[in-house]
């Protein structure tokens, strides 16, 4: 009888947790509804560098990372993930994109004595030098388009909630960002990210996440206004063994079709606190319009104590490869 009672309570708690998940998703969708997803189409949003992902570990796993991040890159992937940071985290990334384009990222996160966590981040994409011509195609100079974003976020885990005890253990995060985009003219705006992270379920092997990113921002250029690439995501991670995880994200961008991202990572312990990680991923968002191998990703990571060095490669068919290196410090 007692065992049946505990099972029923456990089932009720799981049902309530799933209800909280769906309720949170509805709230996030309502928050983004003013962005008119139904009227959006590919190429209708500006500052699409905000969708390109950060951190070589996450990129190698196909960007299926909204429930995985446990370092300073959590600020980008899901602000609620900041609660997974232990003490302090610093991540630096450099990515060599197609042609002369490069993409840099730096972030810092820290656990607070109160139990919450905060993060700071900086993104910068430079498209290289482009020749500028007049109406007669005479070269009159050059310009260097760029995009940047500065972010700050906070997250905390709910505890001792008596009115809705099923919410205990859920983390909620929010991040504010300043975005600037410059081509021939420059424009800037602000935006907000929201995130939810569940506690672990099924013997601490599974958790899920919900995010809404780039809400509320519009860049006003002289030629007109363009919205930021709002995106809703639901993600999950499962621990297959102590050293092996698999993850999946489903994304719904305002300016493109929904996509699925999946990733996996296996960590090989060596000795004396050295580890080597192998990673694979797949993201369906990169496939349309490019001939050749696209969507796949792969990478490796080397860890020693509080230092992690990660590498990721992503093929873009006939356009070439992107190579990303990031270094993470935990202290």
N, C-alpha and C positions, 0 to 999 in steps of 0.2 A: 504493500500500500504506500509506504513512504517513498519507495523507489519510483512508483508510478506518479506520485505527486511531484517529485523533483523533475521527472521527465516532462510532465505537463507544464510545469513552470518554465522549464528550459525552452519548450516549444513556443510558449507564449512570448518569452523574451525574444526568441529569434523572429517570430512573426512581427512583434512590435518593432524590432530593429529594421526589418525589411520595410515596414510601413514608414519608419523614419527616413530610410533611404529614398523611397519614392516621394515622400513629402518634400525632402530637401531638393530632389531633382525638379519637382514642380516649382518650388520657390526660385531656383536658379533659372529655370526656363522663363518664368514670369519676369525676373529681373532683366533678362535679355530680350524680352518680346518686343521692346521698342525698337530693336535693331532690324525688324522686318526680315526674318529668315526666309519667309516664303517668297519675298520679292528679290532676294539676293541671288547672285549668279557668279560664276567664276570670273575673277578679275575685277569685281566691283568694290573691293576694299583696298585701302592703302596700307603702307607699312607692313607688308606681308612677311618681313623679317621676324616679326613677333611670333610667327608660326614655325620657324625653322629649327627650333630645338636647341638645347644647350647641354654641355657635358658629354664627353666621349662615351661614357658608360651608357647613358640614356640613348644616345644616337645609335650606338651599336645594337641596342635592343629594340630598334625600330620606333623609338619614341613612345613605347608602351610603358609609361613611367609614372603616371599620376598617382599610383598607389605604392610605388617603390621608393621614391626619393627619400634619402635619410641624411643628406648633407646640405650645403648651402644652395645647391641648385633647386632645392624644394621650392624656393621662392618663385621660380619660373614655372615649374610643373604643376604644383598644387600648394598653395600657401599653407594649407592645413598640415602638410608633411613636415613643416618646420619643427613640429613637436618631436620628430624622430632624431633631431640633432642632439648629440651628447656633448656637452660643454660648448666648444667653439669649432667652427668649420670655415675654411677658406678654399674657394675653387677658382682656378684661372684656366681659361680655355682660349685656344687659337684654332680657327678652322680656315683652311685654304679652299675656297669654293671655286666654281667654274670660272674660266678666263682669269681676270686679274682681281676678282672679288675675294675679299677676306672678311671674316666674321670673328669678333672677339667678345669675350664675356668674362666678367669677374663678379663674384658674390661672396658675401660673408653672412654667417648665421651663428646665433648663440642662444643657448638655453638660459632662461632667466631664473633667479632664485624663487620667484613666485610659482614656477612650474610651467609658464608659457615660454615662448621663443619668438625671436624677431630675426629679420633678415634684411640685407641691403644688396642691391644688384645693379649691374651696369652692362648694357648690350650695345654693341657698335658694329654696324655693317658698312663697309666701304666698297663701292662698285668700281673703283679705279678711275683713271683719267679717260674722259670721253671727249672727242673733238667736237667743237661747236662750229656750225656753218651758217652762212646767211642764206637768203632766198635763192642765190645763184650757186649755192653749194661751194662757196669759197670759205676756207677755214679762217675763222676770226678769233680762235682761241680754244680753250678747253675748260671743262668743268668736271668735278668729282662728286657725283651723287653719294649721299650717305644717309643712314638712319641710325638713331640712337634712342635708348630708353633707360631711364633711371627709376628703380623700384625700391619700395620699402614695404615690409609686411610684418604681420603679427599673427600668431596662432596660439591656441590654448585648448586644453582637453577638459571636457565637462566632468565634474566630480560631485558627488553628494547631491544629485538632483532628486529631490523627493517627489515632486509632482509628476515627473516623467522619468522614472528610474532607468528605463530602457535606453535613454540617451547618455547615461554614464559611460565614459570611455570613448565617446565620439569627440574628434577634434575638429575645430572650425578655424578657418584662417581667412584673412583679408589682406590684400596688397594694393597699394596705390602706385601708379606709375606716371611719369612724365615722358611723353614721346615727341620726338622731333624728326621731321623728314625734310631733306633738302635735295632738290634737283637743280633747276635754275632759280627757283624761289624756294623759300623755306616756310614750313608751317609746324605748329606745335599744338599739343592737346594733352589732356589728362585722361586716365582710364582707371578702372578698378577690376581686380580679380577676386573671385570668391572660391572657397574650397571646403570640402568636407572629407574627412577620413574616418573610417569605421575602426573600432577595435578589432583585434584578431578573433577569429572564430575557428571552429573545428580543430581543437587541440592546438591553437595558436599557429595555424598553417595558412589561413586565408583572411584577406581583408579587401575592402573595396573603397573606391574614392569617387567623388563627384566634383567637377570644377566648371566654372564659367569665367572666361578670360576676356580681357580687353573691352569691358562694358563701358559704354557711355562716351567713348572718344570719337571726335570728328576733326579731321585736318582741314583747315580752310586755306586753300590756295587761291591765287588771283583768278585762275581759270574756273574755280568751282570748289566744292567741298566733297571729301571722301571719308567714309567711315573706317574705323579700324576693323581688323578681321576678328570679329567676335566668334568664339567657339565654345560649345558645350561638350563636355567629355564625361564618360563613365568608365572607370578602370578598375582593375583587380590584380592581385598578385597571389600566387599560391606557392608554398614551400614544398617542393617534391621530396627532397631530402635536406639534411642539414647544410649541404653545400650547393644545392641546386634549386633555383627558383624559375618560375615561368610567369609571364604577365601578359595582360591584354587590355587595350583601350579601344573604345568606340567613340569617335569624334563626329560632331555635327557643326561644321563651320558655316558662318552666315554667307560666305562668298563662294562656297563650293559644295560638292556632293559629300555625303557622309562617308567616313572611311573607317577601316579597322587596322589596328596596329597590334602585333604580337612580338614578344621577345623572350629570350631565355638566357640565363647566366649560370655557369658552373665554376665554382672556385676550388682550385687545387691547392691545398696546404702543402708547403714544402718543408721548411724547418726554420727554427730561430725567428719565428713570426713573419716569414716570407710567404706570400701567396701569389698564385698566378690565376687569372680568370679568363675564361673564354666566353664570348657572347655572340649571339645571332639574333637577327630581327627581320621583320617584314612589315612594310607599311603600304597599304593600297593607295594612299593619297598621292604618291609620287608617280603612279603608272600612266595616267592618261596623257596623250600627246607626245610621248617620247619613245622613239624606236630603240630597241635593244633591251638589255637587262636593266630593270628599274625596280624599286620597291624593296630590294634586299639590302641588308646591312650586316656588318660583322665587325668584331673588334676584340682586343685583348687588354688586360689590365695587369699591372704589377704592383703589389702592395708590400709595404714593410712598416710594421708598427703603425704610426699615425700618418704615413705618407702613401698616396695612391697616384700612380701614373697610368693614364688610360689612353687608348688609341681606337679610332673608329674609321671605317672606310664605307662610303656609300656610292654605288655606281649610278650614273644618270645616262645610261645607254650610250649613244654616239657622242654625247656632250662631254663625257669624261667622268672622272672620279672626284669626290670631295674627301679630303683627309682632315681629321680633327684630332687634336691632342689636348688633353686637359690634365692638370695637376691639382690634387686635393690634399689639404693639410687638416688634420684634426688635432686640437690641442686644448 
